[in-house]
Amino acid sequence: MTSQQTTTQPRVTLYWLNDSRAQRFVWLLEELGLPYDVEIFQRTPDMFAPPELEKIHPLGKAPLLRITFPDSPDATKNKDVVLAESGFIAQYLTEHFGQAKSLSPKRYRDGQEGQAGGETDEWMRYQYFLHYAEGSLMPPLLVSIILSILKSPRIPFFIRPITSSVADKLSAAFLAPEMAKHLAFLESQLETSPGGGSYLCGAHLTTADMLMSFPLQMARERVGGLSAGNGKGTLAEAYPKLWAYLKRLEEEPAYKRAEAKVKELEKKD
């Protein structure tokens, strides 16, 4: 006996907070060809998420994504799934809807299926960078935002010289060497990409590359023009493969479609 199947695709709603990391998921949804809607939420004057987001997920953070499945004769199947955390969202979408898109590498080497240690180098990198983007690379960049606030007009002018001095000292002692370590690591990962590929996980674009785009853009914006501190001039000169890689990501056709979609959404909002 065969079960009834439907060819109707699920509907995706992306909950977007302005000045957040949600553009990557517009890109991913464009790449996957999934129908989707976007609902934009505006930050409060203090740059926090509005309380309305807590009605979708208790932590009230973005991005959030809801998948509404078509009616199914299987009563045990979820009708709606709400996803939070960027890595989880990306992994869920890719595993369920990206089989024909090659957005994740082959997992096992031939003849070693299901064996621990039998994974391909490409897949091991892919899994690592899905978590690295948010877990390791974003924290020092968030520190850079906090330090910039200490030097901004949001701080009363009469104590701003003190907070600015503290920010400069913290940047020199922690942020600069930490970011240099990450950027050098990523440069080395591109130099040793499997099969001489031009992406972090090999020859083909993966969802992990998409997740990496935002923190790298943020790094370029915040530290990209500064001296690399190693005699090689700017960071772009010090890490040429990394900056070429970021430019390559921004030239991806689906990235450009997502960029245009974002501009359209922001005009309407």
Secondary structure, DSSP 8 states (H G I E B T S, - for coil): ----------EEEEEEETTSSTHHHHHHHHHHT--EEEEEE---TTS---GGGGGTSTT--S-EEEEE----S-TTS-SEEEEESHHHHHHHHHHHH-TTTT-S---B-TT-TT-TT-B-HHHHHHHHHHHHIIIIIHHHHHHHHHHHHHTSTTS-TTTHHHHHHHHHHHIIIIIHHHHHHHHHHHHHHHHT-GGG-SBTTBSS--HHHHHHHHHHHHHHHHHTTSB-SSSS-BHHHH-HHHHHHHHHHHT-HHHHHHHHHHHHHHHH-
